[in-house]
Amino acid sequence: MNFLRGVMGGPSAGPQPSGADTIQKLCDRVASSTLLDDRRDAVRALKALSKKYRLEVGIQAMEHLVHVLQTDRSDSEIIGYALDTLYNVISNDLEEEEQDDSEEENSPKQGDDLGSQFTEIFIKQPENVTLLLTLVEEFDFHVRWPGVKLLTSLLKQQGPQVQQIILVSPMGVSRLMDLLADSREVIRNDGVLLLQQLTKSNAAIQKIVAFENAFERLLDIVTEEGNSDGGIVVEDCLLLLQNLLKNNNSNQNFFKEGSYIQRMKPWFEVGDDNCGWSAQKVTNLHLMLQLVRVLVSPTNPPGATTSCQKAMFHCGLLQQLCTILMATGVPADILTETINTVSEVIRGCQMNQDYFASVNAPSNPPRPAIVVLLMSMVNERQPFVLRCAVLYCFQCFLYKNHKGQGEIVSTLLPSTIDATGSSVSAGQLLCGGLFSTDSLSNWCAAVALAHALQENAALKEQLLRVQLATSIGNPPVSLLQQCTNILSQGDKIDRRGSKVQTRVGLLMLLCTWLSNCSIAVTHFLHNPANVPFLTGQIAENLGEEEQLVQGLCALLLGISIYYNDNSLENYRKEKLKQLIEKRIGRENFVEKLGFISKHELYSRAAQKPQPGFSSPEQMMFDHEFTKLVKELEGVISKAIYKSSEEDKKEEEVKKTLEQHDNIVTHYKKVIREQDQELEELKQQISTLKSQNEQLQVTVTQQVSQIQQHKDQYNLLKVQLGKDTQHHNSHGDTLQVNGIQLEEVSKLREELEDWRNRHEQLQGQLKEKDAVIENLKSLQLEMGTEQSSQPSSSGGVEHSTELQKELELLRTQIQLQAAEISKLQTENQKLQAMNTAVDRVSGASGASKSSEKEGRLLQELGELQSQVKALSEEKASLQQQLDSSSSTVAILQDEKSKLQQEVAEAKKEQDDLLVLLADQDQKLSALRSKLKDLGMPVEDEDDIESGDQADEDEDGDEEEQD
């Protein structure tokens, strides 16, 4: 310990040892000490010396430190010291804490080389990196944090080699992803820095990190830190997201499908109070905008870019960006980057382009955002980068947007120009910029107008109608004529900036305008000054700057030849070729034409659509124009050398191609219409399906309701039957069921019959009573006659007969009275039944009659459906019967065939038996002959008995087995 005190700066008698000697002794101590405390103190001392004596510690102690990491993992303190020491040796980020005045400082390059060399020594053994990955998994802060820093430094020094070791290590990347979930912000933030270095330029690791849920975790961190208002942690997360997404189509698709684009919208909610933008907020928002551009970059696959553009529109991200675009108080660099971002979000996407066309600036009166941006583009007081961004935005708005192109050109046509002049249109701004005295405005306006005509022959013809009033009292001239006039007078007009830039812009506009438009070529050639101007420019020997103008003039003249329809006699193709041959020379013409593609600025512009110019003087070529040059350069060179016969053949081929294109266009139109019809039919099918599903649900509900009604009906039937039995006191059951009304009507008819019979019997009874009364009166009269007169024999006989008749009448009266009483009792019974029926029918029939009738009808319908089903079943059974009968017929045919075959087989068997009998006879004859000759011959019986014995023996053996 005294030795360590001397090393750490304690008092010591005698001369102090040098740094190298001290480090050597410490290394020996680490290697040879058996006590953990001694080794720990020695490593702590090495850590203290590692910043000042970086080279010595790295050379002498690295092997011992790695050994400590391998053997002393149980002690977190010594592991932490060892990791810190290795970090100090390998890292180039640390500054020298102590330097001797006499010692020369190492240059940064030497420091970088030193760190790279030590890193190479450390990773020479891949297991060292694997060991480091294991230590990073430890939760102890004193182990995990130094391990993260050391691994980050290794990746900075030897990134590809360390990436490869981590990639092949089992679960190597997954272990490092756990750092993002650490609750300690220091480790989490350094983990983000580590992943930044790990994911640089390695698509495989980028994919693994993305699928380890990196997007979710990083976006959560950005949200927790306050989005754009957050600190440097947000910046680090955004840089890591850029590493994961840039030029990685798989991760971009995963980001979009994971609905992470929707989570980007809150980043751009900057609020109304835009004052006081901090430098960190500007940096964060700048990186956020760049991240959006990564997803919609023109270099991405078109399908992926389009899907991201649509997602940004649907989630409101584009609307939020347009809000920033039109807001006040936004810093210039943020505004410029926002314009570039909006440009790429709308590029080639019709839906987004239509929305951008509808955006208005918050001015009074409101103006379209396009007009406000064009005003900035043609304003020479605006920053150069802002004007370039506006030009790029306008180009992206018109890219593959025929509708937008038509709207821009329509603002120049005479019928749509605002006569009052109360508002400025986009076309007027472009014309103003085209003819201003600022060369950069000329160039930007010319390129913007060229994009309005790109791949749109109809608008090229429409633009020929534009007339310009140059000065008061002079007749108006066409826009085409004015462009050629300015082109020919370019050197005579005083301009701010490069005069070559103005001429290049106008020539690019004219080349775009005349290409693939024969009518525009005719209008151009109709001016007799244009062709001599072009030939004069091409034939001159000018300086290096003017060579570019010569090449563009050659291109314009070549376009005038290639797209010439020979409608002007003096400027037919053949005559123009002869003119070139005489005044310029074909070889010289082709050489001047090649000046364009050989120019350095042409190569820069051809790389990407966005204008990437560092200064206004470098703005010479447009990206889309480089495509046109590449397309036409070879064609024009060939056309110059072609004869008139070849031109005729080429014209015929062109006409054939035009016809073919017309046919293709027609079929495309038909296919488009059919696609629309298909879409409509699909929509109708979807609506019908939805209606069908609704109806099926309704039917199901109705069926359940019908079943409920059936159950209620059956319950009512049971209850009604019980009520009927209760009211019938004499045991006469009145059945209440489905035919109750018919029985009631029958009972009522019987009751009426009994009433009629009762009335008839009453009438007969009255007649009998009258007869009885007559007889009684007659008896009284006869009695009086007998008392007054003597009876005679005839009177006696007559009286006896009358008495008999009277007795007979009495018996009849008694019978009739009994019958009357019986009828009266029956009448009472019927009246009681009638009252019961009336009560039942009045209580239940009257209230339920309508429901019962409906249910009866419903049951009738069900019965009909059952009958129908039974009839269908009968038909199916009949069909089965027919099929079975046909099967029986087939089987009978087969049976007859089989019988014939059996008969034939029997016949063949009989023939064989006959043959066998003949053979037996022959054999017996031969045996007899052999016996006669004295040869021993066995009889048939002996042979058969021998065979039978053999068979029996074989059978016994099988049974024994």
Secondary structure by P-SEA (a helix, b strand, c coil): caaaaaaaccccccccccaaaaaaaaaaaaaccccaaaaaaaaaaaaaacccaaaaaaaccaaaaaaaaacccccaaaaaaaaaaaaaacccccccccccccbbbbcaaaaaaaaaaaaaaaaccaaaaaaaaaaaaccccccaaaaaaaaaaaaaacaaaaaaaaaaccaaaaaaaaccccccaaaaaaaaaaaaaaacccaaaaaaaaacaaaaaaaaaaaaaccccccaaaaaaaaaaaaaccccaaaaaaaaaaccccccccccccccccccccaaaaaaaaaaaaaaaaaacccccaaaaaaaaaaaaaaaaaaaaaaaaacccccaaaaaaaaaaaaaaacccaaaaaaaaaccccccccccaaaaaaaaaacccccaaaaaaaaaaaaaaacccaaaaaaaaaaacccccccccccccaaaaaaaaaacccaaaaaaaaaaaaaaacccaaaaaaacccccccccccccccaaaaaaaaaaacccccccccaaaaaaaaaaaaaaaacccaaaaaaaacccaaaaaaaaaaaccccccaaaaaaaaaaaaaaaaaacccccccccaaaaaaaaaccccaaaaaaaaacccccaaaaaaaccccccccccccccccaaaaaaaaacaaaaaaaaaccaaaaaaaaaaaaaaaaaaaaaaaaaaaaaaaaaaaaaaaaaaaaaaaaaaaaaaaaaaaaaaaaaaaaaaaaaaaaaaaaaaaacccccccccccaaaaaaaaaaaaaaaaaaaaaaaaaaaaaaaaaaaaaaaaaaaaaaaaaaccccaaaaaaaaaaaaaaaaaaaaaaaaaaaaaaaaaaaaaaaaaaaaaaaaaaccccccaaaaaaaaaaaaaaaaaaaaaaaaaaaaaaaaaaaaaaaaaaaaaaaaaaaaaaaaaaaaaaaaaaaaaaaaaaaaaaaaaaaaaccccccaaaaaaaaaaaaaaaaaaaaac
